[in-house]
């Protein structure tokens, strides 16, 4: 009973983190699912958002300005990857790795050579984050603030992306990921669409990193390690929950639901005494299992159809013989 009570107690934290990490997963969804580009930049961009917010807020900057700056920096990182890939013809995965490597050094420079910076005090006064301002404005406790702000951002991002990808430019970006040659034959600039998609995606990833850093009240140069795998885990878990063939709006919602469920699973296994050092291994196993479920489901469906066809054939043969 105590174990289940502990799970219920940790559900709000898991949901809040899931919503914020879901913003990162949306960025991965744009590159991986819409553009069909495995963008490794996100590992560095997530840390960039966290490092930027930690370095600036701990120096007395307004947290809203710092968060906006983190998003802009993430978009610039996406722009660099896009230019490397489209203009210099570097393969997408290698372009992302190169940008990610460069971002590690850049993040260290932003942090003044420190590997991590806490957001506790500046000038003898407590440092306020965006979450603190929202909490004070609406008179909510920290947990409620995290969930409410996460929900508001999730709904706003889903609505914004649903609208944007219904516009001419958004449709071109989606078409570029589906059939690049067709878009080029119709006179579309596929290179520009890829760059715009990468810019938008990494902006969301940096926003997620900035918010996660504010929730945990510190930024770390290594906080982005494995980000793309976590994003993929969220996407795949969401697809298992709501299916792969839903509308675009449903698929966007599934990304956030997958992220929430992933965080809840992590919270549960930690309560079971799982070694935190093995979380990356657990994430890899979750991705493998989630990827295997649709394959197993299709295989079971095919076997069922084969049995039904054989049974029908046998019945037809029996009727013909009679």
Short mmCIF file of the C-alpha atoms (twelve columns), coordinates in Angstrom:
data_MODEL
# 
_entry.id   MODEL 
# 
loop_
_atom_site.group_PDB 
_atom_site.id 
_atom_site.type_symbol 
_atom_site.label_atom_id 
_atom_site.label_alt_id 
_atom_site.label_comp_id 
_atom_site.label_asym_id 
_atom_site.label_seq_id 
_atom_site.Cartn_x 
_atom_site.Cartn_y 
_atom_site.Cartn_z 
_atom_site.pdbx_PDB_model_num 
ATOM 1   C CA . UNK A 1   0.000   0.000   0.000   1 
ATOM 2   C CA . UNK A 2   2.829   2.395   0.876   1 
ATOM 3   C CA . UNK A 3   4.371   1.741   -2.537  1 
ATOM 4   C CA . UNK A 4   1.173   2.694   -4.374  1 
ATOM 5   C CA . UNK A 5   0.811   5.784   -2.200  1 
ATOM 6   C CA . UNK A 6   4.369   6.744   -3.127  1 
ATOM 7   C CA . UNK A 7   3.505   6.339   -6.813  1 
ATOM 8   C CA . UNK A 8   0.431   8.564   -6.441  1 
ATOM 9   C CA . UNK A 9   2.521   11.107  -4.555  1 
ATOM 10  C CA . UNK A 10  5.089   11.214  -7.367  1 
ATOM 11  C CA . UNK A 11  2.573   11.310  -10.237 1 
ATOM 12  C CA . UNK A 12  2.241   15.144  -10.236 1 
ATOM 13  C CA . UNK A 13  6.025   15.556  -10.478 1 
ATOM 14  C CA . UNK A 14  6.186   12.969  -13.256 1 
ATOM 15  C CA . UNK A 15  3.354   14.661  -15.149 1 
ATOM 16  C CA . UNK A 16  4.936   18.112  -14.792 1 
ATOM 17  C CA . UNK A 17  8.329   16.896  -15.997 1 
ATOM 18  C CA . UNK A 18  6.656   14.912  -18.764 1 
ATOM 19  C CA . UNK A 19  4.899   18.011  -20.085 1 
ATOM 20  C CA . UNK A 20  8.107   20.062  -20.069 1 
ATOM 21  C CA . UNK A 21  10.184  17.267  -21.613 1 
ATOM 22  C CA . UNK A 22  7.337   16.830  -24.085 1 
ATOM 23  C CA . UNK A 23  8.292   20.184  -25.606 1 
ATOM 24  C CA . UNK A 24  11.691  18.661  -26.376 1 
ATOM 25  C CA . UNK A 25  9.993   15.571  -27.802 1 
ATOM 26  C CA . UNK A 26  7.962   17.834  -30.103 1 
ATOM 27  C CA . UNK A 27  11.251  19.204  -31.452 1 
ATOM 28  C CA . UNK A 28  12.507  15.668  -32.058 1 
ATOM 29  C CA . UNK A 29  9.167   14.804  -33.699 1 
ATOM 30  C CA . UNK A 30  9.547   17.680  -36.172 1 
ATOM 31  C CA . UNK A 31  13.001  16.550  -37.286 1 
ATOM 32  C CA . UNK A 32  12.643  12.778  -36.988 1 
ATOM 33  C CA . UNK A 33  9.042   12.252  -38.118 1 
ATOM 34  C CA . UNK A 34  8.149   15.288  -40.235 1 
ATOM 35  C CA . UNK A 35  11.492  16.103  -41.894 1 
ATOM 36  C CA . UNK A 36  12.765  12.508  -41.707 1 
ATOM 37  C CA . UNK A 37  16.121  13.790  -40.390 1 
ATOM 38  C CA . UNK A 38  17.865  12.149  -37.392 1 
ATOM 39  C CA . UNK A 39  19.042  15.440  -35.877 1 
ATOM 40  C CA . UNK A 40  21.723  14.879  -33.234 1 
ATOM 41  C CA . UNK A 41  21.889  18.631  -32.566 1 
ATOM 42  C CA . UNK A 42  19.173  18.283  -29.932 1 
ATOM 43  C CA . UNK A 43  21.563  16.767  -27.370 1 
ATOM 44  C CA . UNK A 44  23.602  19.971  -27.456 1 
ATOM 45  C CA . UNK A 45  20.633  22.315  -27.903 1 
ATOM 46  C CA . UNK A 46  18.839  21.001  -24.812 1 
ATOM 47  C CA . UNK A 47  21.937  21.648  -22.706 1 
ATOM 48  C CA . UNK A 48  22.343  25.031  -24.419 1 
ATOM 49  C CA . UNK A 49  18.909  26.089  -23.184 1 
ATOM 50  C CA . UNK A 50  19.699  24.964  -19.648 1 
ATOM 51  C CA . UNK A 51  23.169  26.519  -19.565 1 
ATOM 52  C CA . UNK A 52  21.947  29.807  -21.008 1 
ATOM 53  C CA . UNK A 53  19.165  30.151  -18.439 1 
ATOM 54  C CA . UNK A 54  21.434  29.152  -15.537 1 
ATOM 55  C CA . UNK A 55  24.234  31.535  -16.505 1 
ATOM 56  C CA . UNK A 56  21.980  34.543  -17.131 1 
ATOM 57  C CA . UNK A 57  19.406  34.146  -14.349 1 
ATOM 58  C CA . UNK A 58  22.131  33.548  -11.751 1 
ATOM 59  C CA . UNK A 59  23.680  36.832  -12.958 1 
ATOM 60  C CA . UNK A 60  20.507  38.799  -12.277 1 
ATOM 61  C CA . UNK A 61  18.796  38.688  -15.682 1 
ATOM 62  C CA . UNK A 62  15.034  38.687  -16.033 1 
ATOM 63  C CA . UNK A 63  14.046  34.992  -16.364 1 
ATOM 64  C CA . UNK A 64  11.560  35.697  -19.169 1 
ATOM 65  C CA . UNK A 65  14.245  37.479  -21.197 1 
ATOM 66  C CA . UNK A 66  16.702  34.676  -20.418 1 
ATOM 67  C CA . UNK A 67  14.223  32.029  -21.555 1 
ATOM 68  C CA . UNK A 68  13.564  33.905  -24.800 1 
ATOM 69  C CA . UNK A 69  17.324  34.225  -25.350 1 
ATOM 70  C CA . UNK A 70  17.751  30.479  -24.779 1 
ATOM 71  C CA . UNK A 71  15.125  29.772  -27.450 1 
ATOM 72  C CA . UNK A 72  16.839  32.111  -29.924 1 
ATOM 73  C CA . UNK A 73  20.204  30.435  -29.266 1 
ATOM 74  C CA . UNK A 74  18.610  27.043  -29.874 1 
ATOM 75  C CA . UNK A 75  17.179  28.278  -33.160 1 
ATOM 76  C CA . UNK A 76  20.626  29.521  -34.202 1 
ATOM 77  C CA . UNK A 77  22.046  26.059  -33.439 1 
ATOM 78  C CA . UNK A 78  19.373  24.545  -35.674 1 
ATOM 79  C CA . UNK A 79  20.238  27.083  -38.359 1 
ATOM 80  C CA . UNK A 80  23.907  26.056  -38.224 1 
ATOM 81  C CA . UNK A 81  23.000  22.379  -38.631 1 
ATOM 82  C CA . UNK A 82  20.664  23.247  -41.490 1 
ATOM 83  C CA . UNK A 83  23.327  25.245  -43.315 1 
ATOM 84  C CA . UNK A 84  25.944  22.513  -42.816 1 
ATOM 85  C CA . UNK A 85  23.546  19.948  -44.245 1 
ATOM 86  C CA . UNK A 86  21.956  21.876  -47.109 1 
ATOM 87  C CA . UNK A 87  24.673  24.292  -48.227 1 
ATOM 88  C CA . UNK A 88  27.840  22.341  -47.442 1 
ATOM 89  C CA . UNK A 89  26.204  19.002  -48.316 1 
ATOM 90  C CA . UNK A 90  27.301  17.360  -45.073 1 
ATOM 91  C CA . UNK A 91  25.086  14.330  -44.238 1 
ATOM 92  C CA . UNK A 92  22.326  15.327  -41.804 1 
ATOM 93  C CA . UNK A 93  23.397  13.036  -38.972 1 
ATOM 94  C CA . UNK A 94  27.042  14.177  -39.234 1 
ATOM 95  C CA . UNK A 95  26.014  17.849  -39.410 1 
ATOM 96  C CA . UNK A 96  24.052  17.384  -36.190 1 
ATOM 97  C CA . UNK A 97  26.960  15.636  -34.475 1 
ATOM 98  C CA . UNK A 98  29.359  18.429  -35.479 1 
ATOM 99  C CA . UNK A 99  27.023  21.103  -34.117 1 
ATOM 100 C CA . UNK A 100 26.478  19.086  -30.940 1 
ATOM 101 C CA . UNK A 101 30.243  18.792  -30.380 1 
ATOM 102 C CA . UNK A 102 30.711  22.517  -30.925 1 
ATOM 103 C CA . UNK A 103 27.862  23.277  -28.517 1 
ATOM 104 C CA . UNK A 104 29.603  21.414  -25.692 1 
ATOM 105 C CA . UNK A 105 32.478  23.915  -25.768 1 
ATOM 106 C CA . UNK A 106 30.079  26.819  -26.312 1 
ATOM 107 C CA . UNK A 107 28.020  25.740  -23.293 1 
ATOM 108 C CA . UNK A 108 31.171  25.632  -21.167 1 
ATOM 109 C CA . UNK A 109 32.038  29.163  -22.306 1 
ATOM 110 C CA . UNK A 110 28.518  30.345  -21.459 1 
ATOM 111 C CA . UNK A 111 28.911  28.821  -17.986 1 
ATOM 112 C CA . UNK A 112 32.264  30.536  -17.486 1 
ATOM 113 C CA . UNK A 113 34.193  27.272  -17.619 1 
ATOM 114 C CA . UNK A 114 32.032  25.598  -14.956 1 
ATOM 115 C CA . UNK A 115 30.334  22.285  -15.643 1 
ATOM 116 C CA . UNK A 116 27.211  23.324  -13.722 1 
ATOM 117 C CA . UNK A 117 25.700  26.448  -12.174 1 
ATOM 118 C CA . UNK A 118 22.968  26.584  -9.537  1 
ATOM 119 C CA . UNK A 119 20.203  29.170  -9.553  1 
ATOM 120 C CA . UNK A 120 19.997  30.024  -5.867  1 
ATOM 121 C CA . UNK A 121 21.060  33.575  -5.045  1 
ATOM 122 C CA . UNK A 122 22.273  36.745  -6.735  1 
ATOM 123 C CA . UNK A 123 23.431  39.756  -4.739  1 
ATOM 124 C CA . UNK A 124 22.283  38.152  -1.508  1 
ATOM 125 C CA . UNK A 125 18.726  37.697  -2.794  1 
ATOM 126 C CA . UNK A 126 16.879  34.594  -3.976  1 
ATOM 127 C CA . UNK A 127 16.927  34.130  -7.741  1 
ATOM 128 C CA . UNK A 128 13.434  33.972  -9.244  1 
ATOM 129 C CA . UNK A 129 12.670  31.819  -12.259 1 
ATOM 130 C CA . UNK A 130 9.736   31.990  -14.675 1 
ATOM 131 C CA . UNK A 131 8.036   29.347  -12.540 1 
ATOM 132 C CA . UNK A 132 8.490   31.471  -9.404  1 
ATOM 133 C CA . UNK A 133 6.895   34.484  -11.106 1 
ATOM 134 C CA . UNK A 134 3.924   32.422  -12.330 1 
ATOM 135 C CA . UNK A 135 3.553   30.843  -8.889  1 
ATOM 136 C CA . UNK A 136 3.516   34.253  -7.184  1 
ATOM 137 C CA . UNK A 137 1.126   35.718  -9.771  1 
ATOM 138 C CA . UNK A 138 -1.540  33.026  -9.340  1 
ATOM 139 C CA . UNK A 139 -0.799  32.066  -5.733  1 
ATOM 140 C CA . UNK A 140 -0.045  28.410  -6.527  1 
ATOM 141 C CA . UNK A 141 2.485   26.048  -4.996  1 
ATOM 142 C CA . UNK A 142 5.482   24.869  -7.020  1 
ATOM 143 C CA . UNK A 143 4.027   21.493  -8.077  1 
ATOM 144 C CA . UNK A 144 0.738   23.002  -9.243  1 
ATOM 145 C CA . UNK A 145 2.597   25.757  -11.084 1 
ATOM 146 C CA . UNK A 146 4.761   23.247  -12.943 1 
ATOM 147 C CA . UNK A 147 1.718   21.248  -14.075 1 
ATOM 148 C CA . UNK A 148 -0.428  24.267  -15.005 1 
ATOM 149 C CA . UNK A 149 2.380   25.997  -16.910 1 
ATOM 150 C CA . UNK A 150 3.265   22.726  -18.642 1 
ATOM 151 C CA . UNK A 151 -0.368  22.200  -19.691 1 
ATOM 152 C CA . UNK A 152 -0.703  25.760  -20.981 1 
ATOM 153 C CA . UNK A 153 2.501   25.452  -23.004 1 
ATOM 154 C CA . UNK A 154 1.512   22.010  -24.332 1 
ATOM 155 C CA . UNK A 155 -1.910  23.225  -25.517 1 
ATOM 156 C CA . UNK A 156 -0.414  26.403  -27.005 1 
ATOM 157 C CA . UNK A 157 2.344   24.496  -28.840 1 
ATOM 158 C CA . UNK A 158 -0.072  21.878  -30.206 1 
ATOM 159 C CA . UNK A 159 -2.442  24.607  -31.433 1 
ATOM 160 C CA . UNK A 160 0.411   26.648  -32.924 1 
ATOM 161 C CA . UNK A 161 1.978   23.697  -34.756 1 
ATOM 162 C CA . UNK A 162 -1.404  22.424  -35.966 1 
ATOM 163 C CA . UNK A 163 -2.046  25.853  -37.477 1 
ATOM 164 C CA . UNK A 164 1.488   26.331  -38.839 1 
ATOM 165 C CA . UNK A 165 1.731   22.952  -40.561 1 
ATOM 166 C CA . UNK A 166 -1.598  23.680  -42.208 1 
ATOM 167 C CA . UNK A 167 -0.178  26.793  -43.888 1 
ATOM 168 C CA . UNK A 168 1.564   26.743  -47.258 1 
ATOM 169 C CA . UNK A 169 5.031   26.824  -45.690 1 
ATOM 170 C CA . UNK A 170 4.156   24.170  -43.117 1 
ATOM 171 C CA . UNK A 171 2.686   21.935  -45.810 1 
ATOM 172 C CA . UNK A 172 5.883   22.319  -47.835 1 
ATOM 173 C CA . UNK A 173 7.961   21.280  -44.817 1 
ATOM 174 C CA . UNK A 174 5.801   18.175  -44.336 1 
ATOM 175 C CA . UNK A 175 5.942   17.388  -48.047 1 
ATOM 176 C CA . UNK A 176 9.739   17.757  -48.006 1 
ATOM 177 C CA . UNK A 177 9.968   15.010  -45.399 1 
ATOM 178 C CA . UNK A 178 7.591   12.758  -47.351 1 
ATOM 179 C CA . UNK A 179 8.877   13.233  -50.912 1 
ATOM 180 C CA . UNK A 180 11.681  15.720  -51.422 1 
ATOM 181 C CA . UNK A 181 11.903  15.103  -55.171 1 
ATOM 182 C CA . UNK A 182 8.218   15.884  -55.672 1 
ATOM 183 C CA . UNK A 183 8.518   19.207  -53.820 1 
ATOM 184 C CA . UNK A 184 11.570  20.123  -55.880 1 
ATOM 185 C CA . UNK A 185 9.735   19.205  -59.100 1 
ATOM 186 C CA . UNK A 186 6.902   21.543  -58.092 1 
ATOM 187 C CA . UNK A 187 9.367   24.415  -57.673 1 
ATOM 188 C CA . UNK A 188 9.633   24.234  -53.881 1 
ATOM 189 C CA . UNK A 189 12.878  25.101  -52.118 1 
ATOM 190 C CA . UNK A 190 13.545  21.953  -50.094 1 
ATOM 191 C CA . UNK A 191 16.796  23.275  -48.632 1 
ATOM 192 C CA . UNK A 192 15.000  26.265  -47.152 1 
ATOM 193 C CA . UNK A 193 12.235  24.031  -45.770 1 
ATOM 194 C CA . UNK A 194 14.794  21.798  -44.048 1 
ATOM 195 C CA . UNK A 195 16.528  24.790  -42.485 1 
ATOM 196 C CA . UNK A 196 13.237  26.274  -41.248 1 
ATOM 197 C CA . UNK A 197 12.200  22.911  -39.797 1 
ATOM 198 C CA . UNK A 198 15.519  22.480  -37.987 1 
ATOM 199 C CA . UNK A 199 15.361  26.042  -36.644 1 
ATOM 200 C CA . UNK A 200 11.844  25.538  -35.246 1 
ATOM 201 C CA . UNK A 201 12.651  22.117  -33.792 1 
ATOM 202 C CA . UNK A 202 15.795  23.222  -31.972 1 
ATOM 203 C CA . UNK A 203 14.017  26.306  -30.657 1 
ATOM 204 C CA . UNK A 204 11.525  24.009  -28.919 1 
ATOM 205 C CA . UNK A 205 14.319  21.779  -27.614 1 
ATOM 206 C CA . UNK A 206 16.156  24.781  -26.125 1 
ATOM 207 C CA . UNK A 207 12.902  26.009  -24.530 1 
ATOM 208 C CA . UNK A 208 12.461  22.612  -22.915 1 
ATOM 209 C CA . UNK A 209 16.055  22.656  -21.642 1 
ATOM 210 C CA . UNK A 210 15.563  26.132  -20.175 1 
ATOM 211 C CA . UNK A 211 12.369  25.094  -18.369 1 
ATOM 212 C CA . UNK A 212 13.869  21.849  -17.042 1 
ATOM 213 C CA . UNK A 213 16.850  23.811  -15.686 1 
ATOM 214 C CA . UNK A 214 14.455  26.198  -13.931 1 
ATOM 215 C CA . UNK A 215 12.495  23.321  -12.401 1 
ATOM 216 C CA . UNK A 216 15.641  21.667  -11.026 1 
ATOM 217 C CA . UNK A 217 17.233  25.091  -10.374 1 
ATOM 218 C CA . UNK A 218 20.568  24.379  -12.025 1 
ATOM 219 C CA . UNK A 219 22.087  24.034  -15.459 1 
ATOM 220 C CA . UNK A 220 24.658  21.431  -16.456 1 
ATOM 221 C CA . UNK A 221 26.698  21.013  -19.639 1 
ATOM 222 C CA . UNK A 222 25.897  17.296  -19.625 1 
ATOM 223 C CA . UNK A 223 22.148  17.599  -19.096 1 
ATOM 224 C CA . UNK A 224 21.447  17.005  -22.793 1 
ATOM 225 C CA . UNK A 225 23.129  13.594  -23.011 1 
ATOM 226 C CA . UNK A 226 20.699  11.077  -24.484 1 
ATOM 227 C CA . UNK A 227 18.068  13.718  -25.230 1 
ATOM 228 C CA . UNK A 228 17.295  12.379  -28.703 1 
ATOM 229 C CA . UNK A 229 16.735  8.866   -27.314 1 
ATOM 230 C CA . UNK A 230 14.368  10.209  -24.643 1 
ATOM 231 C CA . UNK A 231 12.531  12.173  -27.322 1 
ATOM 232 C CA . UNK A 232 12.222  9.089   -29.525 1 
ATOM 233 C CA . UNK A 233 11.024  7.043   -26.544 1 
ATOM 234 C CA . UNK A 234 8.273   9.605   -25.903 1 
ATOM 235 C CA . UNK A 235 7.229   9.617   -29.574 1 
ATOM 236 C CA . UNK A 236 7.147   5.832   -29.858 1 
ATOM 237 C CA . UNK A 237 5.299   5.331   -26.545 1 
ATOM 238 C CA . UNK A 238 2.753   7.910   -27.712 1 
ATOM 239 C CA . UNK A 239 2.306   6.038   -30.996 1 
ATOM 240 C CA . UNK A 240 1.727   2.804   -29.097 1 
ATOM 241 C CA . UNK A 241 -0.930  4.556   -26.977 1 
ATOM 242 C CA . UNK A 242 -2.842  6.378   -29.739 1 
ATOM 243 C CA . UNK A 243 -1.676  4.592   -32.883 1 
ATOM 244 C CA . UNK A 244 0.346   5.765   -35.865 1 
ATOM 245 C CA . UNK A 245 -2.487  6.571   -38.249 1 
ATOM 246 C CA . UNK A 246 -4.375  9.268   -36.348 1 
ATOM 247 C CA . UNK A 247 -4.768  12.855  -37.482 1 
ATOM 248 C CA . UNK A 248 -1.863  15.273  -37.205 1 
ATOM 249 C CA . UNK A 249 -3.438  16.837  -34.118 1 
ATOM 250 C CA . UNK A 250 -3.733  13.422  -32.443 1 
ATOM 251 C CA . UNK A 251 -0.094  12.646  -33.233 1 
ATOM 252 C CA . UNK A 252 1.013   15.910  -31.608 1 
ATOM 253 C CA . UNK A 253 -1.034  15.082  -28.504 1 
ATOM 254 C CA . UNK A 254 0.446   11.572  -28.451 1 
ATOM 255 C CA . UNK A 255 3.966   13.014  -28.180 1 
ATOM 256 C CA . UNK A 256 3.095   14.776  -24.910 1 
ATOM 257 C CA . UNK A 257 1.203   11.745  -23.583 1 
ATOM 258 C CA . UNK A 258 4.180   9.544   -24.413 1 
ATOM 259 C CA . UNK A 259 6.513   11.941  -22.617 1 
ATOM 260 C CA . UNK A 260 4.300   11.960  -19.512 1 
ATOM 261 C CA . UNK A 261 4.063   8.156   -19.457 1 
ATOM 262 C CA . UNK A 262 7.832   7.869   -19.930 1 
ATOM 263 C CA . UNK A 263 8.444   10.112  -16.902 1 
ATOM 264 C CA . UNK A 264 5.902   8.176   -14.819 1 
ATOM 265 C CA . UNK A 265 7.625   4.899   -15.757 1 
ATOM 266 C CA . UNK A 266 10.988  6.373   -14.726 1 
ATOM 267 C CA . UNK A 267 9.521   7.538   -11.397 1 
ATOM 268 C CA . UNK A 268 8.040   4.087   -10.717 1 
ATOM 269 C CA . UNK A 269 11.247  2.163   -11.463 1 
ATOM 270 C CA . UNK A 270 13.224  4.540   -9.239  1 
ATOM 271 C CA . UNK A 271 10.749  3.871   -6.424  1 
ATOM 272 C CA . UNK A 272 11.377  0.163   -6.990  1 
ATOM 273 C CA . UNK A 273 15.046  0.770   -6.162  1 
ATOM 274 C CA . UNK A 274 16.413  0.867   -9.705  1 
ATOM 275 C CA . UNK A 275 19.941  2.292   -9.890  1 
ATOM 276 C CA . UNK A 276 19.710  5.841   -11.371 1 
ATOM 277 C CA . UNK A 277 23.013  5.214   -13.164 1 
ATOM 278 C CA . UNK A 278 21.210  2.653   -15.332 1 
ATOM 279 C CA . UNK A 279 18.436  4.974   -16.531 1 
ATOM 280 C CA . UNK A 280 19.983  5.270   -20.009 1 
ATOM 281 C CA . UNK A 281 19.895  1.476   -20.280 1 
ATOM 282 C CA . UNK A 282 16.253  1.510   -19.210 1 
ATOM 283 C CA . UNK A 283 15.461  4.169   -21.818 1 
ATOM 284 C CA . UNK A 284 17.093  2.077   -24.542 1 
ATOM 285 C CA . UNK A 285 15.081  -0.972  -23.459 1 
ATOM 286 C CA . UNK A 286 11.854  1.068   -23.440 1 
ATOM 287 C CA . UNK A 287 12.519  2.243   -26.994 1 
ATOM 288 C CA . UNK A 288 13.237  -1.331  -28.134 1 
ATOM 289 C CA . UNK A 289 10.059  -2.641  -26.471 1 
ATOM 290 C CA . UNK A 290 7.928   0.218   -27.809 1 
ATOM 291 C CA . UNK A 291 9.288   -0.340  -31.326 1 
ATOM 292 C CA . UNK A 292 8.629   -4.066  -31.052 1 
ATOM 293 C CA . UNK A 293 4.972   -3.744  -29.996 1 
ATOM 294 C CA . UNK A 294 3.622   -2.528  -33.398 1 
ATOM 295 C CA . UNK A 295 5.669   -5.219  -35.182 1 
ATOM 296 C CA . UNK A 296 4.330   -7.920  -32.861 1 
ATOM 297 C CA . UNK A 297 0.803   -6.528  -33.269 1 
ATOM 298 C CA . UNK A 298 1.080   -6.611  -37.075 1 
ATOM 299 C CA . UNK A 299 2.515   -10.134 -36.969 1 
ATOM 300 C CA . UNK A 300 -0.325  -11.343 -34.730 1 
ATOM 301 C CA . UNK A 301 -2.870  -9.698  -37.031 1 
ATOM 302 C CA . UNK A 302 -1.321  -11.320 -40.095 1 
ATOM 303 C CA . UNK A 303 -1.357  -14.746 -38.424 1 
ATOM 304 C CA . UNK A 304 -5.009  -14.232 -37.484 1 
ATOM 305 C CA . UNK A 305 -5.900  -13.320 -41.069 1 
ATOM 306 C CA . UNK A 306 -4.011  -16.359 -42.389 1 
ATOM 307 C CA . UNK A 307 -5.882  -18.677 -40.010 1 
ATOM 308 C CA . UNK A 308 -9.183  -17.097 -41.044 1 
ATOM 309 C CA . UNK A 309 -8.333  -17.560 -44.735 1 
ATOM 310 C CA . UNK A 310 -7.312  -21.182 -44.186 1 
ATOM 311 C CA . UNK A 311 -10.515 -21.865 -42.255 1 
ATOM 312 C CA . UNK A 312 -12.596 -20.241 -45.007 1 
ATOM 313 C CA . UNK A 313 -10.746 -22.257 -47.660 1 
ATOM 314 C CA . UNK A 314 -11.368 -25.507 -45.768 1 
ATOM 315 C CA . UNK A 315 -15.052 -24.662 -45.368 1 
ATOM 316 C CA . UNK A 316 -15.348 -23.867 -49.085 1 
ATOM 317 C CA . UNK A 317 -13.635 -27.171 -49.942 1 
ATOM 318 C CA . UNK A 318 -15.964 -29.068 -47.633 1 
ATOM 319 C CA . UNK A 319 -19.028 -27.394 -49.143 1 
ATOM 320 C CA . UNK A 320 -17.782 -28.110 -52.679 1 
ATOM 321 C CA . UNK A 321 -17.222 -31.770 -51.824 1 
ATOM 322 C CA . UNK A 322 -20.709 -32.057 -50.382 1 
# 
